[in-house]
Amino acid sequence: MLQTNSLGISRWTRMRRLAGAWLNDRHQFRAPRLPRTCSICGYHGVFISVGHPGRWDARCLNCGSRERHRLLRLWVTEGGGDRFAGKRILHFAPEKAIMRMMRDNPLYETADLLQKGVTYQVDITRVPLPDARYDVVMANHVLEHIPDDWAAMRELFRLLKPGGLALLTVPLNPTRQETYENPAVATPAERWAHFSAHDHVRMYGLDFADRLAATGFEVDTFRMGPQDEVRYALLRNEWIYVARKPDA
């Protein structure tokens, strides 16, 4: 019988991930790597690459979490508590690492237009759910795929209770103030060249916070310090936008 850990992840799964990482990019193992710590499962050791082209030290070998998942966990547990305790949550385009993290929360629901097995199969720009239903809505690397991201942000605002939070991450160019959009960029090859992915329709700038504020949110950001970015293998140019719906 294969051994599993507290997340139900088998030793075979860890070995398969390690072998896959070696086959995809063996250069990452040619020099000593610093051990990293996963804020979700507690694993400490070698992390592996993910993505094309690969980002070294990005994926937890044990639970499979990526940088943005571990950053979210650090926000949830900041100060030693659990900011999700007792909160009704709607998670758009849910990732496996977060779904495992939330599996014991009966108030956690998921949504996506195409992904199977979610609570609601819906379009984020038109969600057939009541106003002010959730304490928290989440969307990690979703809005850059949505042609009408303004409609999506308005829906997130509408779905939240007064005082509720939208937790959002997006690919962002921190060297530019304005978001770059170009309707003439339409083919997968053009989108890759302009927006760094074949299915992205924009590259956000630092004005992403202004877009959220224009929707009605009060916007803050969360990130860790440089030493913790290394410890938990986080991206240096990514942070969580914590967008709060004002109290009624």
CORHU-V716081 format. One record per pair of residues at least 12 apart in sequence whose C-alpha atoms are under 6 Angstrom apart, sorted by the first residue. I is the first residue (numbers start at 1). J is the second residue. If there is no record, write none. Layout:
BEGIN
i | j
I | J
I | J
END
This chain:
BEGIN
i | j
14 | 61
14 | 62
36 | 231
36 | 232
37 | 231
37 | 232
38 | 232
39 | 70
47 | 59
47 | 60
47 | 61
65 | 97
67 | 234
87 | 135
88 | 107
88 | 134
88 | 135
89 | 108
89 | 109
89 | 134
89 | 136
89 | 137
90 | 109
90 | 110
90 | 137
91 | 110
91 | 137
91 | 138
92 | 110
92 | 111
92 | 112
92 | 139
93 | 112
124 | 152
125 | 151
125 | 152
131 | 158
131 | 159
132 | 159
132 | 160
132 | 161
133 | 159
133 | 160
133 | 161
134 | 160
134 | 161
135 | 160
135 | 161
135 | 164
136 | 164
136 | 165
136 | 166
137 | 166
138 | 166
138 | 167
138 | 168
139 | 168
140 | 168
140 | 169
141 | 169
141 | 170
144 | 200
144 | 201
144 | 202
145 | 200
145 | 201
162 | 245
162 | 246
162 | 247
162 | 248
163 | 245
163 | 246
163 | 247
164 | 244
164 | 245
165 | 243
165 | 244
166 | 242
166 | 243
167 | 241
167 | 242
168 | 240
168 | 241
169 | 240
172 | 204
172 | 205
173 | 205
174 | 206
176 | 205
177 | 205
177 | 206
177 | 207
178 | 205
178 | 207
179 | 203
179 | 204
179 | 205
180 | 202
180 | 203
181 | 202
217 | 243
217 | 244
217 | 245
218 | 243
218 | 244
219 | 242
219 | 243
220 | 241
220 | 242
221 | 240
221 | 241
221 | 242
222 | 239
222 | 240
223 | 239
END
